[in-house]
Amino acid sequence: MSGLTTLLFDVDGTLADTEEIHRQSFNKAFRQAGLDWDWSQALYGELLGVTGGKERIKYYLATYLPDFEPPRNLDEYVAGLHAAKTDIYTRTMAAGELPLRPGVLRLIEEARAAGLRLGIATTTTPANVTALLQHSISPEALDWFDVIAAGAVVPAKKPAPDIYHYAMQAMDVSPDECLALEDSANGLRSARDAGLETVITTNEYTRDHDFTGAALVVDTLGEPEAPMTVLSGMQCEKPCVDVECLRKLHAASRDGAS
């Protein structure tokens, strides 16, 4: 049985509360294109059930605007809208740093000091990952991760497990030695179907999701001065999720699976 060697992180909603910036960036891109579409927070919460920005736009059109006729090929039109949204998002991130969620930087630094390997497994566009890591952590933060598995590097996005399989293959690691950190039901399903034990940190958009099967569900990763709340799963000895807690969680989960 393998010990814990690798942490695989989702990005949006897990590393930072980026979803609201994504929502606002979509709306700005729509306005730039002369469209009167406006995604409210309630609507965006529904649309987050569809992974991938281009897929989200197509779902919105099929569900809410079935009679909409794009001025050119639908795939090209949606790709153009999404490219504009990505440009707005990355410029917004560069203009003002978005703080990471509580405990994220602490855990990443602890994991690096402990010799754990780090990877990214996300459905978001690679440019979005780069913008977040460079402007919310450090210009060198990209080098902290052995692999940035993002966007369309796999044909099927979450909840399919493909992105995790891709990341593990690129890092030459097995599910037995990894833990995934996610924030949504789709992310949990993706990680679990790839054979990974999973830690969930809920957020405004996902707190009501069904997280059955997660090894641990918390509201945040926590800080010593700002303790987390454990919603389900093993209790950590400290007020925050640290490497020691993750090692114990990983060992306990693997023992239970054997």
Backbone torsions as a table, in degrees:
resi	resn	phi	psi	omega
1	MET	NA	131.8	-177.0
2	SER	-82.4	145.7	171.1
3	GLY	-84.2	174.0	-179.0
4	LEU	-73.6	123.0	177.7
5	THR	-121.8	-18.9	-165.7
6	THR	-143.0	136.7	171.9
7	LEU	-113.8	129.4	178.8
8	LEU	-113.9	119.5	-173.5
9	PHE	-104.4	132.5	160.2
10	ASP	-71.0	171.3	-176.7
11	VAL	-114.2	-72.9	-173.5
12	ASP	-66.0	121.9	-179.0
13	GLY	86.2	-17.2	179.8
14	THR	-101.6	-56.8	177.6
15	LEU	-76.0	-38.6	-178.0
16	ALA	-152.1	158.4	177.4
17	ASP	-82.3	74.1	-174.9
18	THR	-88.5	-14.8	-169.9
19	GLU	-60.4	-35.4	-179.7
20	GLU	-67.5	-35.8	176.1
21	ILE	-68.4	-38.4	174.6
22	HIS	-59.8	-46.2	-178.7
23	ARG	-59.7	-47.6	-179.9
24	GLN	-64.3	-35.8	179.8
25	SER	-68.4	-39.6	173.9
26	PHE	-57.5	-49.2	-176.8
27	ASN	-62.5	-38.4	177.5
28	LYS	-66.3	-38.9	178.0
29	ALA	-65.1	-38.7	177.6
30	PHE	-62.9	-44.1	-179.3
31	ARG	-64.6	-39.5	178.0
32	GLN	-60.6	-32.1	-179.2
33	ALA	-85.8	4.3	179.0
34	GLY	77.9	21.2	-178.4
35	LEU	-99.0	148.1	178.3
36	ASP	-97.3	17.6	179.1
37	TRP	-69.2	138.0	176.8
38	ASP	-141.4	115.1	-179.3
39	TRP	-91.0	107.5	176.1
40	SER	-70.7	169.1	177.4
41	GLN	-62.7	-39.5	179.4
42	ALA	-64.3	-44.5	178.9
43	LEU	-65.4	-42.2	-179.0
44	TYR	-64.1	-34.6	175.4
45	GLY	-58.5	-39.2	176.0
46	GLU	-68.4	-44.2	-177.2
47	LEU	-65.0	-24.6	178.4
48	LEU	-65.8	-14.3	173.1
49	GLY	-66.8	-14.5	175.9
50	VAL	-104.3	120.7	-177.8
51	THR	-86.6	139.8	-179.6
52	GLY	98.0	130.0	-176.6
53	GLY	-64.3	-45.8	179.6
54	LYS	-65.1	-39.8	178.0
55	GLU	-63.8	-35.5	-180.0
56	ARG	-65.0	-43.1	178.3
57	ILE	-63.2	-43.9	-179.7
58	LYS	-63.6	-40.1	177.7
59	TYR	-63.4	-42.3	179.1
60	TYR	-59.8	-45.6	179.6
61	LEU	-63.6	-45.3	-177.7
62	ALA	-66.1	-33.5	-174.4
63	THR	-89.5	-40.7	-172.1
64	TYR	-109.4	-24.5	-178.2
65	LEU	-133.8	59.8	-174.7
66	PRO	-63.6	-20.4	-179.1
67	ASP	-92.9	1.2	-178.7
68	PHE	-66.5	132.0	178.1
69	GLU	-116.1	110.1	-179.2
70	PRO	-68.2	154.4	-178.7
71	PRO	-71.0	-11.4	177.1
72	ARG	-148.9	-171.0	178.6
73	ASN	-46.9	132.8	-174.4
74	LEU	-57.8	-45.1	-178.7
75	ASP	-61.3	-42.1	179.4
76	GLU	-67.0	-40.6	-179.3
77	TYR	-63.9	-47.0	179.8
78	VAL	-64.9	-40.2	178.5
79	ALA	-61.4	-37.8	178.3
80	GLY	-66.5	-43.1	176.8
81	LEU	-61.2	-43.1	-177.6
82	HIS	-68.4	-37.0	177.6
83	ALA	-63.8	-40.2	177.6
84	ALA	-64.7	-41.5	177.8
85	LYS	-62.1	-43.3	-179.8
86	THR	-62.5	-40.5	178.2
87	ASP	-62.3	-43.6	178.4
88	ILE	-62.9	-43.7	-178.3
89	TYR	-62.2	-48.7	-176.1
90	THR	-67.1	-35.3	176.9
91	ARG	-69.5	-34.9	176.5
92	THR	-64.6	-43.2	180.0
93	MET	-63.6	-39.4	-178.5
94	ALA	-70.7	-28.3	-176.1
95	ALA	-77.2	-32.0	-178.3
96	GLY	-151.4	122.1	-174.0
97	GLU	-64.0	131.7	173.0
98	LEU	-92.9	122.6	-179.0
99	PRO	-66.6	146.4	173.1
100	LEU	-68.2	160.6	177.0
101	ARG	-67.4	155.9	-178.3
102	PRO	-54.3	130.8	175.1
103	GLY	88.1	-12.0	-174.7
104	VAL	-66.7	-53.5	-178.5
105	LEU	-64.3	-40.9	177.7
106	ARG	-56.6	-48.1	-178.0
107	LEU	-66.6	-41.1	178.8
108	ILE	-61.0	-44.2	-179.9
109	GLU	-66.9	-40.0	177.0
110	GLU	-62.7	-42.1	-178.9
111	ALA	-64.6	-42.0	178.0
112	ARG	-63.3	-43.3	179.8
113	ALA	-64.0	-31.1	-179.0
114	ALA	-84.5	-2.0	178.0
115	GLY	85.2	11.4	176.2
116	LEU	-76.6	147.3	176.7
117	ARG	-89.3	150.1	-176.8
118	LEU	-122.3	142.6	175.2
119	GLY	-143.0	160.4	176.0
120	ILE	-112.8	134.6	175.4
121	ALA	-136.3	102.9	-171.8
122	THR	-145.0	157.4	175.6
123	THR	-92.3	-7.9	-176.7
124	THR	-74.0	163.4	-178.0
125	THR	-65.7	140.0	179.8
126	PRO	-52.6	-36.7	179.5
127	ALA	-62.5	-33.3	178.0
128	ASN	-67.4	-38.8	178.8
129	VAL	-64.7	-47.1	-180.0
130	THR	-58.2	-45.4	-179.2
131	ALA	-60.8	-43.8	-178.7
132	LEU	-66.1	-49.5	-176.3
133	LEU	-64.0	-43.1	-175.5
134	GLN	-72.7	-35.3	-174.1
135	HIS	-98.4	-19.9	179.3
136	SER	-103.4	-15.3	177.2
137	ILE	-118.9	-74.2	-175.0
138	SER	-167.6	149.8	175.3
139	PRO	-58.2	-22.8	-179.2
140	GLU	-92.4	-0.6	-170.7
141	ALA	-64.2	-26.8	177.9
142	LEU	-57.9	-33.8	-178.0
143	ASP	-75.3	-8.9	178.9
144	TRP	-76.8	-16.4	-175.0
145	PHE	-109.8	129.7	-178.1
146	ASP	-68.0	-29.1	178.6
147	VAL	-146.3	140.5	171.3
148	ILE	-113.3	91.8	178.7
149	ALA	-90.9	109.6	-170.5
150	ALA	-148.0	155.2	171.2
151	GLY	64.1	-132.8	-170.4
152	ALA	-94.2	27.8	177.6
153	VAL	-71.4	-16.0	174.4
154	VAL	-126.9	151.8	-176.0
155	PRO	-71.5	-31.6	-176.4
156	ALA	-113.7	124.2	-178.8
157	LYS	-87.9	171.1	177.5
158	LYS	-53.2	140.0	17.3
159	PRO	-84.3	5.1	173.1
160	ALA	-63.1	149.7	-177.3
161	PRO	-83.2	1.5	-169.4
162	ASP	-54.5	-42.2	-175.0
163	ILE	-65.9	-33.3	176.7
164	TYR	-73.0	-40.4	175.3
165	HIS	-59.1	-42.7	179.8
166	TYR	-61.1	-47.6	-178.0
167	ALA	-62.9	-44.4	-178.8
168	MET	-67.1	-37.8	177.6
169	GLN	-64.8	-41.5	179.7
170	ALA	-64.1	-32.1	-178.8
171	MET	-93.0	-6.8	-178.2
172	ASP	57.3	50.7	177.0
173	VAL	-127.0	161.1	179.4
174	SER	-106.2	160.2	177.4
175	PRO	-57.3	-30.7	-177.4
176	ASP	-63.1	-20.5	-176.6
177	GLU	-109.7	11.6	-175.3
178	CYS	-120.2	156.8	165.4
179	LEU	-128.3	140.8	175.0
180	ALA	-103.1	146.5	174.5
181	LEU	-120.4	119.1	-172.6
182	GLU	-134.3	177.1	180.0
183	ASP	-135.1	-5.6	-171.9
184	SER	-134.3	165.3	177.4
185	ALA	-65.1	-39.4	177.2
186	ASN	-63.5	-40.6	178.0
187	GLY	-65.0	-41.6	178.1
188	LEU	-61.4	-46.1	180.0
189	ARG	-61.5	-42.2	179.0
190	SER	-59.8	-49.1	-178.1
191	ALA	-66.6	-44.3	-177.6
192	ARG	-65.4	-38.5	179.0
193	ASP	-70.5	-16.5	173.4
194	ALA	-90.3	2.7	177.4
195	GLY	87.6	18.1	-173.8
196	LEU	-103.1	134.5	166.6
197	GLU	-68.3	145.6	-167.6
198	THR	-135.8	135.0	172.4
199	VAL	-102.9	130.6	-179.3
200	ILE	-110.1	131.9	167.6
201	THR	-114.3	114.3	-176.3
202	THR	-75.7	162.6	175.1
203	ASN	-145.5	-174.5	-174.8
204	GLU	-56.3	-37.4	-176.2
205	TYR	-85.7	-17.5	-172.0
206	THR	-120.9	0.7	-172.4
207	ARG	-60.7	-22.5	-179.3
208	ASP	-98.3	6.9	178.6
209	HIS	-69.1	159.3	175.5
210	ASP	-87.2	114.9	-178.2
211	PHE	-109.7	29.3	175.1
212	THR	-58.0	129.6	-179.1
213	GLY	102.8	-12.2	177.0
214	ALA	-74.2	143.2	178.6
215	ALA	-72.7	-31.1	-179.2
216	LEU	-155.0	134.2	175.9
217	VAL	-124.4	122.7	-180.0
218	VAL	-132.2	161.8	177.6
219	ASP	-76.9	-34.3	172.4
220	THR	-148.8	172.8	173.7
221	LEU	-74.9	-17.4	173.6
222	GLY	81.5	158.2	172.7
223	GLU	-130.5	156.5	178.9
224	PRO	-52.7	-36.2	-178.9
225	GLU	-93.6	-3.9	179.4
226	ALA	-138.7	78.1	-171.9
227	PRO	-59.7	149.0	174.0
228	MET	-77.3	167.4	170.1
229	THR	-115.9	122.0	177.2
230	VAL	-82.0	119.8	-178.8
231	LEU	-92.0	-30.6	172.9
232	SER	-166.5	155.8	178.8
233	GLY	101.2	-169.6	-175.1
234	MET	-66.5	139.1	175.1
235	GLN	-80.6	134.2	173.3
236	CYS	-84.8	151.6	-178.7
237	GLU	-73.2	-24.8	-179.8
238	LYS	-104.9	168.5	-177.4
239	PRO	-77.8	8.3	-179.3
240	CYS	-146.5	159.2	176.4
241	VAL	-77.5	115.8	177.9
242	ASP	-122.8	-178.9	-176.6
243	VAL	-62.8	-40.6	178.8
244	GLU	-58.9	-44.1	178.5
245	CYS	-62.6	-43.3	-179.2
246	LEU	-65.5	-38.0	177.8
247	ARG	-63.1	-43.8	179.7
248	LYS	-66.4	-41.2	178.1
249	LEU	-62.2	-44.8	179.1
250	HIS	-62.0	-46.4	-179.4
251	ALA	-63.7	-43.4	-178.6
252	ALA	-65.4	-40.3	-179.6
253	SER	-66.8	-41.1	-179.1
254	ARG	-71.3	-35.4	176.0
255	ASP	-63.3	-40.1	-179.6
256	GLY	-69.1	-26.3	-178.7
257	ALA	-84.9	-14.6	-176.2
258	SER	-86.5	NA	NA
